[in-house]
Amino acid sequence: MSENKDQKFVYDFTEGNRDLKDLLGGKGANLAEMTNLGLPVPPGFTITTEACKVYLESGSAPAALRDEVSAHLAALESKMGKKLGQSDDPLLVSVRSGAKFSMPGMMDTVLNIGLSDESVAGLASQAGDERFAWDSYRRLIQMFGKTVLGVEGELFEDALDEAKAAKKVTVDTDLDAADLKKLVKVFKKIVSKEAGREFPQDAREQMDLAVEAVFNSWNTDRAKLYRRQERIPSDLGTAVNVCSMVFGNLGPDSGTGVAFTRDPASGHAGVYGDYLQNAQGEDVVAGIRNTVPLADLESIDKASYDQLMTIMTTLENHYKDLCDIEFTIERGQLWMLQTRVGKRTAGAAFRIATQLVDQGLIDEAEALQRVSGHQLAQLMFPRFDEGAKTTLLGRGIAASPGAAVGKAVFDSYTAVKWSRSGEKVILIRRETNPDDLDGMIASEGILTSRGGKTSHAAVVARGMGKTCVCGAEELDVDTKRRRMTVGETVIEEGDVVSIDGSTGKVYLGEVPVVPSPVVEYFEGRMHAGADDADELVAAVHRIMAYADRVRRLRVRANADNAEDALRARRFGAQGIGLCRTEHMFLGERRELVERLILADTDEEREEALSALLPLQKKDFVELFEAMDGLPVTVRLLDPPLHEFLPDITELSVRVALAESRKDANENDLRLLQAVHKLHEQNPMLGLRGVRLGLVIPGLFKMQVRAIAEAAAERKNAKGDPRAEIMVPLVGTVQELEIVRDEADQVIADVEAATGTSLKLTIGTMIELPRAALTAYQIAEAAQFFSFGTNDLTQTVWGFSRDDVEASFFTAYLEKGIFGVSPFETIDKDGVGSLVRHAAKLGRATRPDLKLGVCGEHGGDPESVHFFHEVGLDYVSCSPFRIPVARLEAGRAAAEAKGSDSR
């Protein structure tokens, strides 16, 4: 972006507010908001995301930035009564990232900036604690070396471990000032050797380099991967927060912690969080030292605990949501370092939304916006069978719920490699760090032996909806030997383990799973009650009821038989949007279709059609009975011929072998000749859909007759069949006109023969670009459109779905060409533009044209919002995704209403 000379790039914490997240990032905006509320926030200032964008695009910071930072730094020094870099009583600052959307651990932070060989003595004198000063200095060199200078972090960690081993202690707090002085020398040598330069002694240089490092961290591989996973735009940039340091590592009356105003795993009210005495903030989130529960702070420092509880209530009432808080206590003085709307599990999201409604903090419309279809889908996953025989290995902290089973792996590379080979894996680490993100994404679940609910593993797993158990101290994880030991039990890499993110239990082997209570609720087998599962069901029920009241989009099912139709109806389907008749031709019926395709004479063809008719009719009778009173859209035969014919290679081999034995089968020879004749290089763009119906006489007429006769039989039995006939792969109106003329005649014949008046509608799928572009013509012959977004995506992009996802989609996602697969979420700019265009053109010709979608996008949360926006009447999806589509249709309507009211 171009630089505006009048643009302001730096804001004091007193100047911003929480509504400026685009400019100040989430952290900076919320620090400003807490400052405005009068809460104890250390003074500081924020460098805006606009400065970051200029830096990333031009390779250098805005020309005005240095002077603005200098002015704000001078004001901060005046406020604090000390200067950055002065030797006797130095001002120290932290430099922390802060994007608009929370990206926990993905970008960089440097603490204790301003320390040097000279000022460390001044800090020791001012604090009256030499050990504290040298501990802060070694932390600065370690963080600066890794974050700013690119030194491998393990080199510092190994040196720290060696220092502890030499002293024969296990925790770094047992190292005294003399030990830490020696460690600083070692750290500085590591920096000099690995970075090719000395650790900078100038405090302003430290700060400026740290700011640039935070800017650069926006585009690290882990940050880009996280943004793709969470669908965060890549052009937002990060703000940088420069904050005066407060110290939690000043002794036992100091410490640092993370708190939640409610349990982020369950949503229950209470005191949740972690606290670590004599530590700095990174120690907690990194999970390097095991924390104590936040409730223990009451006995450690009751005054600070009481003040924190009051602040937590203030923040939750102010933000009207679960808040995630970072704080430090410096010698009995509480300081607030961050707050944000906290990440939570799917179950917690539904519980908290309804709790806040009951408290009068939000209304039902806002509660609906606080949950998502992705979260609902997570709640529908199975859970472990409590009655199964299990071998318990240990128990940790239930950080993110779910039932995850997989082979144990001990590094991210292996997790990704095995996952791509089709293996389900559990990533096991002592503690995770941001570099483990790709392995966390690839895994079914994450297990760590260190850390708590606020550790990196827990926070990231909750955000991704991954099962996670943290802080399982009984487990001795040896990543170098790729094994985990529990007592006398050794789990090697590749051994199967099961982890329960709802209880924190870790099991050896595979534990069987049972259906989710939410699925049981949707199927009518569970009702709201008093226990925890029923409380969750009650929350889901309330939000779903509201979503159903406000949504405009109707939700249908993709179902091909009565069993699927009945299940879909229990899940809330309002009809069938896609019945694929080709699925009715499998098994023993495949031979009849083969005979039909290969028929040489009219008699052979009629014989095959006559045999298929009663079988088709029986299927439709059962389907219309299951969905009585609701619309059923039946798609006429669509797939390419090769799906009904023998494999050409296998048949060729069989005939060749028979000929070599001189016992060739005449029927096989005839069949091979026919298969060769009908063989297509690209069958998905060949003889299929409406083309098949036009080339094989009587095929579509037989199917229409079966539909009409089944509807007549159901109607004569006092039922209410509402059949809709859908013609697939139409590219021109002439194709549809020919099929419709034949269909109208067949329907009239059935009405005359049965004495029944049938109101069957005839429409088409819009799944070819030409159909979308000529929708104004096709609407003259169609009573409805159903967008087949799977094929439309294939034909718009020129992708073969069966091939490309396995061949190059991974590379496209990694390179950022795709944010998400266009087969998963609709490509609004390309495919979506055609949908919007066709809907507009079709209704211009036929104002009462019914519009729906039956591709897999019909159950994708983001796509559902798009379909609401363009004015479709319904979406159709697989039965399991119906609740998700219902919820998102409600959210889309509520969101649109909220936008209109604003």
DRENSEDO-818124 format. One line per field, with one value per residue (C-alpha): z, x, y; residue number from 1. Coordinates in steps of 0.2 Angstrom, whole numbers, plus 5000, padded with zeros to 4 digits. Example, Ala and Ser with C-alpha at 12.3 -4.5 7.8 and 13.67 -1.06 7.14 Angstrom:
c3 [5039,5036] $
c1 [5062,5068] $
c2 [4978,4995] $
i [1,2] $
REM end
This chain:
c3 [5000,4997,5011,5016,5023,5035,5041,5059,5063,5082,5095,5114,5124,5130,5112,5105,5109,5105,5089,5081,5079,5060,5064,5081,5081,5094,5107,5105,5104,5119,5129,5125,5130,5147,5149,5145,5159,5172,5174,5179,5162,5160,5149,5131,5113,5097,5080,5068,5055,5042,5046,5044,5027,5021,5028,5020,5003,5002,5012,5024,5037,5033,5033,5047,5059,5067,5073,5079,5089,5096,5101,5110,5118,5125,5132,5139,5147,5155,5162,5169,5176,5168,5150,5139,5140,5154,5165,5183,5182,5165,5157,5149,5137,5128,5109,5106,5090,5089,5073,5071,5074,5087,5081,5097,5097,5078,5078,5088,5105,5114,5132,5143,5129,5135,5145,5141,5150,5158,5162,5170,5185,5186,5186,5199,5210,5207,5210,5225,5217,5207,5202,5194,5184,5176,5174,5164,5154,5149,5144,5133,5124,5122,5114,5104,5097,5092,5086,5079,5074,5068,5080,5083,5099,5105,5106,5121,5128,5128,5136,5150,5153,5154,5167,5177,5176,5182,5197,5199,5199,5188,5187,5181,5197,5206,5197,5206,5200,5198,5187,5177,5174,5167,5156,5149,5143,5135,5127,5120,5112,5104,5096,5090,5082,5075,5070,5064,5075,5093,5104,5102,5117,5111,5118,5103,5091,5101,5100,5081,5076,5087,5079,5062,5067,5073,5056,5047,5058,5049,5034,5043,5037,5053,5053,5035,5038,5053,5043,5030,5043,5051,5035,5041,5026,5022,5019,5036,5043,5062,5074,5086,5105,5114,5133,5148,5157,5173,5181,5187,5190,5205,5218,5226,5228,5210,5196,5180,5174,5161,5167,5159,5165,5161,5157,5139,5138,5145,5147,5165,5177,5190,5192,5177,5173,5177,5188,5190,5203,5200,5181,5165,5154,5140,5154,5155,5137,5132,5145,5150,5169,5175,5183,5198,5196,5196,5212,5221,5219,5233,5246,5238,5236,5242,5238,5220,5218,5224,5213,5198,5201,5201,5185,5177,5181,5174,5158,5155,5157,5146,5132,5135,5132,5139,5141,5140,5151,5153,5169,5179,5198,5202,5221,5225,5212,5199,5180,5165,5150,5138,5136,5121,5118,5122,5111,5117,5112,5102,5118,5128,5113,5114,5133,5135,5122,5131,5148,5142,5135,5152,5161,5150,5142,5124,5115,5105,5088,5096,5103,5086,5080,5094,5087,5070,5059,5061,5080,5078,5067,5080,5093,5081,5081,5091,5109,5118,5125,5144,5146,5135,5143,5143,5148,5156,5154,5163,5165,5160,5158,5147,5136,5121,5120,5108,5106,5096,5091,5081,5080,5092,5083,5091,5079,5067,5051,5055,5059,5042,5032,5040,5039,5020,5019,5026,5044,5059,5071,5089,5090,5107,5113,5130,5125,5108,5100,5085,5074,5078,5069,5053,5064,5075,5059,5052,5069,5076,5093,5103,5119,5130,5146,5151,5151,5156,5148,5143,5135,5116,5113,5122,5115,5097,5098,5104,5090,5077,5086,5089,5103,5116,5133,5141,5156,5158,5170,5172,5154,5151,5133,5125,5108,5103,5105,5099,5114,5129,5145,5159,5173,5165,5150,5134,5119,5104,5088,5079,5094,5095,5109,5112,5121,5128,5127,5138,5153,5150,5150,5140,5135,5127,5111,5102,5112,5104,5101,5103,5095,5101,5112,5100,5086,5098,5101,5082,5080,5094,5106,5119,5128,5138,5157,5171,5168,5158,5141,5143,5147,5131,5121,5129,5123,5106,5106,5110,5097,5084,5088,5085,5069,5062,5067,5058,5043,5025,5017,5018,5020,5010,5010,4997,4999,4988,4998,5011,5025,5022,5019,5036,5044,5035,5041,5059,5057,5051,5032,5023,5008,4996,4985,4976,4974,4963,4953,4947,4965,4962,4947,4957,4963,4953,4943,4935,4923,4917,4913,4904,4893,4890,4885,4874,4866,4847,4844,4849,4857,4868,4873,4878,4887,4898,4901,4906,4918,4926,4927,4942,4952,4949,4954,4970,4975,4972,4981,4997,4995,4993,5008,5019,5013,5012,5011,5007,4990,4982,4968,4958,4946,4930,4926,4926,4927,4912,4904,4910,4928,4921,4910,4913,4916,4898,4904,4914,4900,4887,4898,4901,4882,4877,4890,4883,4865,4870,4877,4861,4872,4869,4875,4861,4873,4880,4863,4859,4875,4872,4855,4862,4877,4864,4854,4869,4878,4881,4886,4897,4902,4914,4899,4888,4886,4902,4909,4897,4882,4888,4889,4872,4864,4872,4867,4881,4896,4903,4898,4909,4923,4922,4921,4937,4946,4940,4943,4961,4964,4958,4969,4984,4981,4979,4996,5003,5003,4998,4986,4979,4966,4956,4940,4937,4920,4923,4913,4902,4891,4880,4881,4866,4876,4890,4878,4870,4887,4894,4879,4882,4901,4899,4888,4899,4914,4905,4900,4919,4924,4912,4916,4935,4936,4946,4944,4946,4949,4945,4941,4929,4931,4928,4936,4932,4932,4915,4912,4897,4906,4919,4905,4895,4910,4903,4889,4900,4912,4898,4899,4917,4933,4944,4944,4956,4955,4954,4961,4961,4942,4940,4950,4939,4923,4928,4934,4922,4937,4938,4956,4956,4952,4957,4975,4977,4964,4966,4978,4993,4984,4979,4997,5003,4990,4995,4978,4987,5004,5004,4991,4979,4981,5000,5000,4985,4974,4975,4962,4949,4952,4963,4950,4938,4951,4955,4936,4932,4947,4941,4923,4927,4938,4925,4913,4926,4942,4951,4947,4962,4965,4975,4976,4978,4977,4993,4995,5002,5019,5020,5032,5023,5006,5015,5018,5000,4994,5006,4999,4981,4985,4983,4990,4998,5000,5000,5008,5015,5030,5043,5038,5039,5056,5051,5036,5047,5059,5046,5037,5053,5056,5038,5040,5057,5051,5036,5047,5058,5043,5037,5054,5055] $
c1 [5000,5006,5011,5001,5012,4998,4995,4996,5006,5007,4994,4996,4986,4975,4970,4962,4948,4941,4933,4950,4955,4958,4971,4978,4976,4966,4979,4982,4963,4960,4974,4967,4950,4956,4965,4949,4940,4953,4961,4979,4988,5006,5008,5013,5009,5004,5012,4998,4994,4995,5014,5016,5008,5019,5034,5029,5025,5041,5053,5056,5046,5036,5048,5038,5038,5054,5050,5033,5040,5053,5040,5029,5044,5049,5031,5032,5049,5042,5027,5038,5052,5066,5074,5076,5094,5100,5112,5106,5087,5083,5066,5062,5049,5041,5038,5023,5013,4994,4984,4966,4962,4970,4984,4991,5009,5011,5020,5034,5036,5052,5052,5065,5071,5083,5094,5113,5129,5129,5110,5108,5118,5106,5091,5098,5101,5084,5075,5087,5088,5103,5096,5081,5091,5102,5087,5079,5095,5097,5078,5081,5096,5087,5071,5080,5092,5079,5066,5076,5092,5086,5096,5090,5080,5086,5104,5098,5087,5101,5113,5100,5098,5117,5117,5103,5112,5129,5120,5110,5093,5078,5070,5077,5072,5085,5099,5106,5114,5131,5124,5114,5129,5138,5123,5122,5140,5136,5120,5130,5143,5129,5122,5140,5143,5126,5120,5137,5136,5136,5121,5116,5120,5110,5093,5085,5093,5085,5068,5069,5075,5062,5048,5054,5055,5037,5032,5042,5033,5017,5024,5032,5027,5018,5009,5003,4998,4988,4979,4975,4968,4958,4953,4961,4965,4983,4983,4978,4996,5000,5001,5016,5013,5027,5023,5033,5039,5031,5040,5033,5050,5055,5052,5038,5027,5027,5021,5011,4996,4982,4963,4947,4930,4923,4930,4934,4933,4915,4908,4904,4906,4920,4938,4948,4966,4984,4997,5015,5025,5042,5040,5037,5022,5030,5034,5015,5010,5025,5021,5039,5035,5019,5008,4996,4977,4972,4961,4978,4982,4969,4980,4996,4991,4973,4973,4978,4966,4951,4956,4958,4941,4933,4942,4936,4918,4920,4928,4915,4901,4909,4913,4898,4907,4920,4937,4954,4966,4985,4991,5007,5009,5025,5028,5010,5004,4992,4994,4983,4994,4980,4962,4952,4937,4943,4944,4932,4927,4911,4902,4907,4902,4884,4883,4890,4879,4863,4870,4873,4855,4849,4860,4852,4869,4865,4849,4845,4850,4867,4868,4865,4880,4891,4891,4894,4891,4909,4906,4890,4898,4912,4898,4891,4907,4907,4914,4922,4911,4912,4907,4922,4936,4951,4969,4972,4989,4987,4977,4981,4971,4956,4961,4950,4936,4933,4938,4954,4962,4978,4996,5008,5021,5033,5037,5027,5036,5031,5013,5011,5020,5010,4994,4996,4998,4981,4986,4977,4990,4991,5005,5014,5026,5033,5025,5021,5027,5022,5033,5022,5007,5008,5009,4994,4984,4988,4984,4968,4973,4987,4995,5008,5016,5018,5007,4989,4973,4982,4997,5001,4994,4978,4974,4978,4969,4953,4954,4955,4943,4956,4956,4969,4976,4989,5000,4999,5014,5014,5020,5038,5040,5057,5055,5073,5070,5053,5044,5033,5035,5022,5028,5034,5024,5033,5023,5034,5031,5017,5008,4990,4984,4967,4965,4949,4949,4933,4941,4960,4961,4975,4972,4983,4976,4960,4944,4928,4916,4898,4886,4887,4872,4869,4866,4855,4845,4843,4837,4825,4833,4839,4830,4837,4839,4851,4867,4881,4877,4859,4864,4873,4859,4847,4859,4859,4840,4837,4849,4843,4825,4829,4839,4824,4812,4822,4830,4823,4833,4824,4835,4833,4843,4853,4846,4843,4833,4819,4832,4842,4826,4819,4835,4836,4818,4823,4838,4825,4826,4811,4812,4824,4834,4843,4839,4852,4844,4860,4862,4846,4855,4869,4870,4860,4851,4868,4866,4849,4857,4872,4859,4850,4866,4872,4855,4856,4837,4822,4815,4831,4830,4811,4814,4828,4817,4802,4812,4819,4802,4795,4811,4812,4794,4796,4811,4801,4785,4796,4804,4788,4781,4796,4795,4776,4770,4788,4796,4807,4818,4823,4837,4836,4851,4867,4884,4895,4892,4909,4901,4889,4900,4915,4932,4940,4957,4950,4939,4953,4964,4950,4947,4965,4968,4953,4959,4976,4967,4956,4940,4934,4917,4906,4897,4913,4920,4903,4904,4922,4918,4904,4914,4928,4915,4908,4925,4928,4944,4936,4919,4914,4912,4905,4890,4881,4866,4853,4864,4862,4843,4843,4854,4846,4828,4816,4828,4821,4803,4805,4811,4798,4784,4791,4791,4773,4766,4774,4767,4749,4750,4755,4741,4728,4734,4729,4747,4754,4768,4777,4789,4800,4809,4826,4836,4855,4869,4858,4868,4855,4836,4833,4839,4827,4813,4814,4815,4801,4789,4792,4790,4774,4766,4771,4764,4748,4747,4749,4736,4724,4728,4726,4713,4724,4729,4748,4756,4774,4786,4801,4817,4835,4852,4863,4880,4888,4894,4884,4868,4872,4875,4859,4848,4836,4832,4833,4820,4807,4807,4811,4800,4815,4834,4845,4864,4875,4890,4901,4901,4900,4916,4924,4919,4922,4940,4944,4947,4943,4938,4943,4961,4966,4963,4975,4988,4991,4978,4990,5003,4990,4985,5003,5007,4992,4983,4968,4963,4952,4948,4934,4926,4924,4918,4911,4922,4912,4922,4921,4908,4898,4897,4889,4876,4872,4870,4860,4848,4845,4843,4832,4820,4819,4811,4801,4798,4792,4807,4812,4831,4841,4858,4862,4881,4891,4892,4874,4881,4896,4894,4902,4893,4876,4878,4882,4867,4856,4864,4860,4842,4841,4826,4834,4850,4852,4866,4869,4858,4872,4875,4857,4858,4874,4865,4849,4860,4870,4854,4848,4864,4864,4847,4851,4867,4858,4844,4857,4866,4850,4846,4863] $
c2 [5000,5018,5028,5044,5058,5063,5045,5041,5025,5025,5026,5027,5015,5030,5034,5018,5007,4989,4995,4999,4980,4983,4997,4992,4973,4963,4965,4984,4988,4978,4985,5002,4997,4991,5007,5017,5006,5011,4994,4992,4992,4996,5011,5009,5012,5002,5003,5000,4986,5000,5002,4983,4983,4997,4987,4971,4978,4990,4981,4995,5004,5020,5035,5044,5029,5031,5049,5044,5030,5042,5054,5040,5032,5049,5051,5034,5038,5054,5044,5030,5042,5032,5030,5015,5010,5021,5011,5016,5013,5007,5007,4990,4986,4971,4971,4960,4955,4958,4954,4958,4939,4929,4919,4911,4908,4910,4927,4934,4942,4949,4953,4963,4975,4988,4977,4977,4973,4990,4991,4974,4980,4995,4984,4973,4988,4996,4979,4974,4957,4952,4935,4943,4955,4941,4930,4944,4947,4929,4928,4943,4936,4919,4927,4940,4927,4915,4928,4942,4934,4917,4907,4889,4889,4872,4879,4890,4877,4864,4877,4880,4861,4859,4873,4865,4848,4855,4863,4846,4855,4852,4870,4886,4895,4885,4893,4908,4924,4917,4903,4915,4926,4911,4907,4924,4923,4906,4913,4928,4916,4906,4922,4928,4911,4907,4925,4931,4947,4951,4953,4972,4983,4998,4998,5007,4995,4981,4988,4993,4976,4968,4978,4973,4954,4955,4963,4949,4935,4939,4929,4915,4898,4894,4910,4907,4889,4895,4908,4895,4883,4897,4906,4922,4934,4936,4955,4961,4963,4963,4978,4979,4983,4991,4990,4995,4979,4973,4958,4941,4934,4945,4931,4921,4937,4939,4928,4927,4919,4916,4917,4913,4921,4904,4886,4887,4868,4866,4883,4881,4896,4896,4900,4894,4897,4894,4903,4902,4910,4919,4918,4928,4926,4915,4902,4899,4898,4888,4874,4873,4873,4865,4878,4878,4881,4899,4895,4892,4911,4915,4906,4913,4931,4934,4953,4951,4936,4946,4961,4949,4941,4959,4963,4947,4951,4968,4962,4948,4960,4973,4962,4951,4935,4923,4933,4926,4936,4937,4945,4948,4951,4961,4961,4961,4973,4966,4971,4967,4962,4957,4952,4945,4936,4918,4903,4889,4872,4868,4863,4878,4889,4883,4883,4900,4908,4902,4906,4924,4925,4919,4933,4946,4951,4946,4942,4926,4933,4937,4920,4912,4922,4916,4898,4890,4876,4870,4869,4860,4847,4844,4840,4827,4817,4800,4799,4785,4770,4772,4753,4747,4738,4750,4750,4767,4774,4791,4806,4824,4840,4840,4854,4851,4838,4824,4805,4803,4787,4785,4779,4788,4799,4811,4825,4835,4829,4811,4816,4825,4810,4797,4807,4809,4790,4788,4784,4792,4798,4806,4819,4817,4830,4836,4853,4860,4876,4886,4875,4860,4868,4857,4841,4847,4850,4832,4823,4817,4823,4831,4824,4833,4829,4847,4863,4867,4873,4889,4881,4883,4865,4868,4886,4881,4864,4872,4885,4871,4859,4846,4834,4838,4832,4842,4841,4822,4822,4803,4801,4802,4808,4804,4812,4808,4789,4791,4783,4786,4777,4775,4765,4749,4752,4758,4765,4765,4776,4767,4760,4765,4776,4784,4801,4808,4827,4828,4819,4820,4801,4792,4774,4761,4754,4758,4762,4759,4775,4778,4791,4808,4814,4828,4816,4806,4822,4825,4807,4809,4797,4810,4825,4839,4835,4838,4830,4837,4829,4834,4852,4853,4845,4859,4872,4865,4863,4882,4889,4877,4882,4900,4897,4887,4902,4915,4906,4909,4895,4878,4863,4847,4831,4821,4804,4789,4777,4777,4773,4789,4799,4794,4798,4815,4819,4815,4827,4841,4839,4848,4837,4828,4840,4826,4808,4800,4786,4779,4772,4762,4753,4745,4726,4714,4728,4732,4718,4725,4742,4733,4724,4741,4750,4735,4731,4729,4729,4738,4721,4719,4737,4736,4719,4728,4743,4733,4723,4739,4748,4739,4740,4758,4761,4751,4762,4778,4771,4768,4785,4795,4786,4791,4809,4810,4829,4835,4838,4824,4829,4814,4816,4806,4794,4805,4795,4791,4774,4766,4765,4752,4743,4730,4738,4738,4732,4718,4712,4714,4703,4690,4689,4688,4674,4664,4666,4660,4644,4644,4644,4662,4666,4673,4685,4692,4695,4704,4714,4719,4725,4736,4742,4748,4757,4766,4769,4788,4796,4809,4801,4814,4826,4813,4803,4806,4815,4822,4816,4798,4800,4807,4793,4778,4778,4775,4777,4793,4789,4773,4783,4796,4783,4774,4791,4795,4778,4778,4795,4790,4774,4784,4797,4784,4777,4794,4800,4817,4813,4829,4823,4834,4827,4834,4833,4833,4841,4851,4864,4870,4873,4862,4846,4850,4854,4837,4828,4838,4835,4816,4817,4827,4814,4800,4809,4812,4793,4788,4801,4794,4776,4778,4791,4802,4820,4822,4839,4834,4848,4847,4856,4855,4855,4870,4862,4868,4886,4887,4882,4896,4909,4904,4902,4915,4902,4887,4894,4894,4875,4873,4875,4874,4875,4865,4870,4855,4864,4849,4848,4866,4868,4855,4863,4881,4877,4863,4851,4833,4831,4813,4817,4834,4834,4819,4826,4845,4853,4851,4861,4874,4876,4877,4890,4900,4899,4892,4897,4882,4869,4875,4858,4862,4880,4888,4899,4915,4925,4911,4898,4909,4923,4910,4905,4923,4926,4911,4914,4932,4927,4913,4923,4937,4924,4915,4925,4910,4899,4889,4889,4877,4869,4850,4850,4846,4865,4864,4858,4869,4884,4897,4892,4892,4911,4914,4904,4915,4931,4926,4922,4903,4895,4879,4870,4851,4841,4824,4819,4821,4839,4845,4852,4862,4869,4873,4882,4892,4896,4904,4913,4920,4927,4934,4942,4949,4957,4964,4972,4979,4987,4995] $
i [1,2,3,4,5,6,7,8,9,10,11,12,13,14,15,16,17,18,19,20,21,22,23,24,25,26,27,28,29,30,31,32,33,34,35,36,37,38,39,40,41,42,43,44,45,46,47,48,49,50,51,52,53,54,55,56,57,58,59,60,61,62,63,64,65,66,67,68,69,70,71,72,73,74,75,76,77,78,79,80,81,82,83,84,85,86,87,88,89,90,91,92,93,94,95,96,97,98,99,100,101,102,103,104,105,106,107,108,109,110,111,112,113,114,115,116,117,118,119,120,121,122,123,124,125,126,127,128,129,130,131,132,133,134,135,136,137,138,139,140,141,142,143,144,145,146,147,148,149,150,151,152,153,154,155,156,157,158,159,160,161,162,163,164,165,166,167,168,169,170,171,172,173,174,175,176,177,178,179,180,181,182,183,184,185,186,187,188,189,190,191,192,193,194,195,196,197,198,199,200,201,202,203,204,205,206,207,208,209,210,211,212,213,214,215,216,217,218,219,220,221,222,223,224,225,226,227,228,229,230,231,232,233,234,235,236,237,238,239,240,241,242,243,244,245,246,247,248,249,250,251,252,253,254,255,256,257,258,259,260,261,262,263,264,265,266,267,268,269,270,271,272,273,274,275,276,277,278,279,280,281,282,283,284,285,286,287,288,289,290,291,292,293,294,295,296,297,298,299,300,301,302,303,304,305,306,307,308,309,310,311,312,313,314,315,316,317,318,319,320,321,322,323,324,325,326,327,328,329,330,331,332,333,334,335,336,337,338,339,340,341,342,343,344,345,346,347,348,349,350,351,352,353,354,355,356,357,358,359,360,361,362,363,364,365,366,367,368,369,370,371,372,373,374,375,376,377,378,379,380,381,382,383,384,385,386,387,388,389,390,391,392,393,394,395,396,397,398,399,400,401,402,403,404,405,406,407,408,409,410,411,412,413,414,415,416,417,418,419,420,421,422,423,424,425,426,427,428,429,430,431,432,433,434,435,436,437,438,439,440,441,442,443,444,445,446,447,448,449,450,451,452,453,454,455,456,457,458,459,460,461,462,463,464,465,466,467,468,469,470,471,472,473,474,475,476,477,478,479,480,481,482,483,484,485,486,487,488,489,490,491,492,493,494,495,496,497,498,499,500,501,502,503,504,505,506,507,508,509,510,511,512,513,514,515,516,517,518,519,520,521,522,523,524,525,526,527,528,529,530,531,532,533,534,535,536,537,538,539,540,541,542,543,544,545,546,547,548,549,550,551,552,553,554,555,556,557,558,559,560,561,562,563,564,565,566,567,568,569,570,571,572,573,574,575,576,577,578,579,580,581,582,583,584,585,586,587,588,589,590,591,592,593,594,595,596,597,598,599,600,601,602,603,604,605,606,607,608,609,610,611,612,613,614,615,616,617,618,619,620,621,622,623,624,625,626,627,628,629,630,631,632,633,634,635,636,637,638,639,640,641,642,643,644,645,646,647,648,649,650,651,652,653,654,655,656,657,658,659,660,661,662,663,664,665,666,667,668,669,670,671,672,673,674,675,676,677,678,679,680,681,682,683,684,685,686,687,688,689,690,691,692,693,694,695,696,697,698,699,700,701,702,703,704,705,706,707,708,709,710,711,712,713,714,715,716,717,718,719,720,721,722,723,724,725,726,727,728,729,730,731,732,733,734,735,736,737,738,739,740,741,742,743,744,745,746,747,748,749,750,751,752,753,754,755,756,757,758,759,760,761,762,763,764,765,766,767,768,769,770,771,772,773,774,775,776,777,778,779,780,781,782,783,784,785,786,787,788,789,790,791,792,793,794,795,796,797,798,799,800,801,802,803,804,805,806,807,808,809,810,811,812,813,814,815,816,817,818,819,820,821,822,823,824,825,826,827,828,829,830,831,832,833,834,835,836,837,838,839,840,841,842,843,844,845,846,847,848,849,850,851,852,853,854,855,856,857,858,859,860,861,862,863,864,865,866,867,868,869,870,871,872,873,874,875,876,877,878,879,880,881,882,883,884,885,886,887,888,889,890,891,892,893,894,895,896,897,898,899,900,901,902] $
REM end
